[in-house]
Amino acid sequence: MSAPAPQDQLYAAREPVFPRRVKGKFRNLKWVIMLITLGIYYLAPWIRWDRGPELPDQAILVDLAHRRFFFFWIEIWPHEFYFVAGLLIMAGLGLFLFTSAMGRVWCGYTCPQTVWTDLFILVERWVEGDRNARVRLWKSKWDARKLRLRLTKWAAWVVIALATGGAWVFYFTDAPTLAVDLVTGQAHPIAYTTMLILTATTFFFGGIAREQVCIYACPWPRIQAAMMDEDTLTIGYRDWRGEPRGKLKKAEPGVQQGDCIDCMACVNVCPMGIDIRNGQQMECITCGLCIDACDDVMAKIGKPRGLIDYLALNDEPRERAGAQPRPVWKHIFRPRTILYTALWSIVGFGLVFALFIRPDIEMTVSPIRNPTFITLSDGTIRNVYDVRLRNKHGSQELFGLALNSETDLELSVEGVDGSLVLVPADSMEIIRVYVQAGPDSTAATTDRTDFTFWVTDLSTNERASVDTIFNGKETN
């Protein structure tokens, strides 16, 4: 009886990618961006910013305990979440803009997954050697040397991952204080748990999964096509110049050979493990390393650079015919990118405008409706209100409450002799306010009377107001 025919596998095991080291302008650009982004991420929580004796002095702080966000001189309160929403909209529009202009440059240069993967590969190269050495090590059997190299690499990865998780928690409380508490074992368990989770995910994403995160977990490769068109500059292979490819050799009579010598340099340096010569692919993050590798080979064999380069699809017919491509600025400045830039600018200017016109004091008024009014023994009608006073100054301020002058209503504050309220620095105070109308007052015998609460900062004379209703006893 014959054996059953083998079935096709639905899942192919991952082939590890070992990118080779390369030098060039795009690799240098990636190094610079890595240093800047990692420097900002690791060092930002340690920057100090003096806001006064009663406020935190950490420049960038997400203060969950008091529900505020500090960014240097800017303070965002919970009710001002529209600033965060606006920044997220700007980030989305910026991503659309750059993708429309130059493809997945975010993915290739500044995405955290790319930056940390580059760092992990750099450590791997230092420990295990360049591509060929790492491939041999991967295929070799386990022995003392392989175990030593792997443990050294993994230990370095753990240190990087731990520093990454530690830097993240520093954004949510005072960094120097938390650092001491973490070392002495006095930090809150949430801090240790968060660090443990971020350390594990950083180690896995940057060291183990790598390109798999970009291919399978990230949604952007599947969305980017909607942002790109024939004018988008993205990395491509000039097959009309490179084909037919072949090994470098003396040309035989009557045999045409392209510039590509099939050296595989572009494939060996690709962190995604793809061959750009096969055309546009979802996996390509347009990092430009294949350009550096190919340009280096072209220079060595005396061929023009640019066999692999940033290209626009609508330039292909022109170049095939021997004409020069259109200027780069004509590809970048076109209706789609201009629209994205305009929308991005409108949102940005709107946020800046809102930031500069927002007041330093705010007031909200909530009438107590159960009951709607109280009749005192002398016939006076009383309404009760909860008033929230928000002081955004860095020092405690004395606020004065008053009613509009056109009304004959009287105001008093619970627990305070008069109408002056001391509000602590950078906080909100909730006070109970009584508004009364005498028996002979028009407001007392009218169902609803409009009036205005006013609050004045006595140190700066800045004012805020809220319109509300006084409920009286309607007479027939």
N, C-alpha and C positions, 0 to 999 in steps of 0.2 A: 504494500500500500504506500503510495507516494506521500511525501510530506506536504502539508498545506503551504500554499504560496504565502510569502511574507507580506504583511500588510503595511501600507504607508503609515509612518508615524505622524501623529497630529502635532507633536511638539518636538522641536529640535533643541538639543542642549546648547547652552550658550558657549560660543567660542570666545575666550578671553582676548581682549584687545591690549596690545603692548605697543603704544605709540613710540616711535623713535624720536630722539632729540633733534631739533632743527633750529637753525638760526635765521633771522631775517626780520624785516620791519614789522610784520604782523605778530611774530613771536615776541619781539621786544615790546610791542604795544600791549600784549596780554600780560607780560611781566609788570609793566607800569600800572596797569589797571588792577592787577592782583594786589600789588603793594598798597595802592591807595584804598581800595575797598576793604581789605583785611585790616589795614591800619585804622580806618575809621571805625570798623566794627569792634575791634579789640580795645581801642583807646578811648572812644567817645564817652563811655560811662565814667571815666576818671577825670574828665574836664570839669573844672569848678566854675561856678558863676554866682557872684554875690548878689543875692536878692534881699538882703536884710537879715536881721537876727532871728526873725520868726518864720522864715521860709527855708526850704532845702537849698543847698548851694551846689547841687549837681546840675550840670548844664542840660543834660538830656535825661529826663526821669519820667517814667510812667508810674504815678503815685496812685496805686489802686486803693489804698486805704482811705485816701481823701478824695478819690475819684477825680483826679486832675492829671494833666499832661504838661510837662515843662520842656520847652525847647529854647534854651538860652534866655532871651528876654520875653519870649512868648509863653503865655499860660492859657491852656485850653480847658474849659470847664465841661461837665457832662452835657449841659444844654447847648453847648457850642460844637456839638459833634459834626455839624455841617462843614466845619473846617477839615476834619478828617475825611469826610465823604468827598469833599472837593479835591483833596490831595489824591485820593484813590482814583477819581475821575481823570485828573491830570496824568496820573501814572498810566492809566489805560490808554488815553489819547496819545501820550508819548510813545507807548509801545506800538500803537497803530501807525504813528508817524514814521518811526525808525524802520519798522518792518516794511512799510510801503516804499520807503526810499531805498533801503539797503538790505532787505531780507532779515534774517534772524541774527542781526548783530547783537541784540540783547543776549540771546542764547550763547553766542560765541565768545562774548567778552565779559559781561557783567552779571550774568545769572549766578546766584550763589552756588548752584549745583556745579556749574562750570568752574568757578573760581576755586572751590574746595577740592574738586576732582583734580585740577591742575596741581594744587598743592600736594595732594596725596601722591600723585604720579611723580612729582619732583622728589619726594622722600623715597619712593620706591626705586627711582633711578639711582639716587645716592647710595642706597643700601645694596641693591641687587645688580646694578649696572644698566647699560643701555638695552635697546630692544632685543638684540640677539642673545645677550646674556640672560635676560629675563625669560625669553622663550625656552632656552635650554634648561633653565632652572625649573620652569613649569613642567617640562616633559620628563625631567629626571626623577629617579626614585628618591624616596625620602631617606636622607642620611643626616649625619650630625651637621654638616655644612648647610644643607637646605633648611633644617630646623632652626639653626642659629640665625640665618638671614631672615627667615620668616618671622621669628619671634622679635628680632630687632626692628623690622619694619612695622609689625603690628604694635609694638610698644610705642614707637614714634607716632603712629596713627592715633593711638589712645590718648596720648598727650595733647595732640592737636584737637581731637574731638572733645576732650575734657575742657580745654581752654575755650572752645567754641560754646559749649553748654554753660560754662561759668560766666563768660562774657554776656550771654543772653540774660541771665538772672540779675546781673548787675544793673540792668536798665530799669528794674522795678523797685529798687530800694537803694539806699546810700551805699555805693560800691565799697569804700574803705571799711565801713562797719561790717558789711556782709562778708567781706573777705576774711576778716578776723574771726567772725562767727563760724564761717565754714571750716577754717583750719582748727579752731578750738572745739568743734562739735556742738556749738550752741545755736546754729542756724535752725530755722523752722524746717520740719520734715518736707514741706512742699518744695523748698529750695533744693534739697538733695534729690528729691524725686524728679524735679524738672531737669536738673543737671544730668541725672542718670539717663533719662529718656533722650535728651538731646545729644548726649555723648554716644549712645548706642545708634541713633539714627544718622548722626554725622559719620560715624565709623562705617556704617553699612552703605549709605548713599555714596560717600566719597571714595571709599576704599574697595567695596565689593560690587555694588550694583553699577555704579558709574554710568555708562552710556545707556543702560537699561532703564534708568529713571527717565531720561530724555525721550526714549523711544516709546515706552509703555505707560509711564505714570503721568507725564506732562501732557496737558491738553493742547498746548500751543502749536506743536507741529501740525495738528489737524485743523487748526483755526487759521494758521498763517496764510493759507492759499487765498482766503477771502480778502486779505490786506494787500496782496501782490498783484501786479499786472505785467504787461510786456515791457514797461519802462523801469521796473524795479531792478536795481543793481544787485545781483547775487552771484555767488561763485559758480563758474561754469568752465567747461573744457572746450577749447576751440578745435573741435574735431576736424573741421575743414582744413586746418593747418597741421594737425598732429597725425592724421590718418593718411595712408595705412601705417600703423606703428610697426616697429621692428627694432631688433638689436642694432646698436651702433656699429656700422661696418661700411666699407667702401661701396658706394652705389654701383650696382651692376647695370650695364647698358640696357635701356628699355624698361627698367624696373623703377617705378616711382615709390619713394618712401617719405613718410611724413616726419615731422620734427620729434614726435614722441618715440623714445627709444625703449619703452616698456620696462623702465628701470624699477617701477613700483614704489618710487620714493613718495609719491603723493598718497599712496595707500598706507605705507608704513608709518607715516607721521600722523595720520588721521585719528583723533581720539574716539571717533565713532566707528572706525573700522570699515569704512565704505570706500568705494572706488568712484571718485567724482567723474571719471571718464565715462561712466555709464549714464550720465545725465542727472537732472535734478532728482533728488531723493528726499523723502520726508526726514530721514535721519540726519541730514547735513545741517550743522549749526553755523555755517559760514564763519568759522574761526580764522580762516586764512592761512593755516599752517601748510596746507597743500600748495598754496601759491609760493610760499617761501621755499619749500622743498623743490618744486619744479623750476623756479627761477634760478636756484643754485645749480641745478643740473644743466639747464640751458646755457648758463654762463660758462660752465666747464667745457661744454662741447661746441661752443661758439655759435649758438643759435639765439635768436631774439627772445627776450623774456616775454612773459604774458601768455604762454600756452594755456595756463590755468590762471584765471583772473576774475575780478568782479566784472560781470557782463550784464547787458540788458538784452532780452530776447529780440526786441525789434531792431537791434543793431546787427543781428546775424546775417540778414540778406545783404546788407551793405558791406560787411567784412568779407563775406564769401565772394562778392564781386570785386574785392580789392580796394574798396573805399574805406575811408577813416570813419570810426564810430562817432556818433554825436557827442558833443561836450557833456561832461558829467553833470554840470549844473542844469542842463535841459532835462535830464532824467529825474533829478531831485526836485526841481521847482516845476511842478505841474499841478493841475487842479486838485487832485486828491490830496497831495501833501500840503498844498496851500490851505485847503479846507481843514485838515487836521491841525495845522499850525494855528489857524485862526480860532478854532474851538478851544485849543489848549490855552491860547493867550487870553481869551475871554474869561475862562474859568479862573486862570491865574490872577488876572487883574481884579476880578470880582472878589477873590479871597483876600487879596492885599487891601482892597478898598474896605471890605467888611472888617478886617483886622484893625485898621487905623480909625474907624469911626465908632467902634464899640465903646460903650461907656465903662468907667471904672466903678460905677455903682449901678445896681439893678434892684428893682422891687417887683414883687408879684403879690397880688391880693386875692385871698380866697374867702368869700363871705361864708359865715356859718348859717346854714339854712334850717337847722332843727333846734329851736324854732327860728322862723324868719325874723322875728322881732320880739322884744320883751317890753312889757308895760310896767314901769316902776310905780311905787305907791303914790307919787305925786303926779302921775299922768305922763311922765317923760317916756318917750319911746327910745329904746336902745337896740342897735344892731351890733353884732360881734363879727370881727374879721381876723383871720390869721394872715399876718403880713410877713413876707420873707424879704429880708434885706441882705443883699450880697455885696460885700466889700472886697474889691479886687486889688486894693492897695497892699503894699508890703508892711504896713503898720496899722494899728488899730485906729479907727476913726469914729468921731462923734457925729451921728446923723440926727437931723431934726425932722420930725414928721409934722405935717400940716395939711389942712384942707383948702380947697379953692376959696377965694375971698367972696365969691358970689353967693355962698350958702350960709345959712344961719345954724349949721350943725356944729357940734362941739366934739372934740377928740380927746381921748385919754388912753394911756398905755398901761397895761397891767404890770404891777410891780415897779413902776417908775413914777417918780414925782415930776410930772410934766410930760413933755413930748420928745425928750432927748434920749437917744439910744446909743450906747457904746457898742460897736461891732468889732470883734477881734480881727486881726490882720488876715487877709486872704481867706475869708470864711463867710458862711451864711448864717444869719441869726433869724430865728422864727419867734415873732412876738404876737401877743394877743392885744388887739386894739378895739376899743369901744367907741362908737360914734353915737351921739345922743341928740335928740331933738326935743325941745321943751314942749309942754302941753299946748302952748299957743303958737308953736312954730308951724309954718306951712307944710314942712316935710313930715311932721307928725300926723297930719290929717290927710296926707296924699299917699296914694298906693305906692308909687315908685318915684323916687327923686334921684336924678343924675347928679353925681358930684365926682371930684377928683382928689385922690391921694397924692400928696407931694412929699418927696424926701430930698433933703439938702445935705450935702457933705459940708460941714461947717468949716473945714480947713481949706477946701478948694472952691467952695460955692458951686460945685457941680450938682445938677439936679436931675431927678427922674420922676415920672408921674405915671399913674394908672387910673383909668376911668372905671367907675363901678356904680352900684345902685344902693340907695338907702330905701328900705322897706318901711312904710308908715302904716298907720291904722286908718283905712279908708272910712269916711263918714258918709252916710246917706243924706 
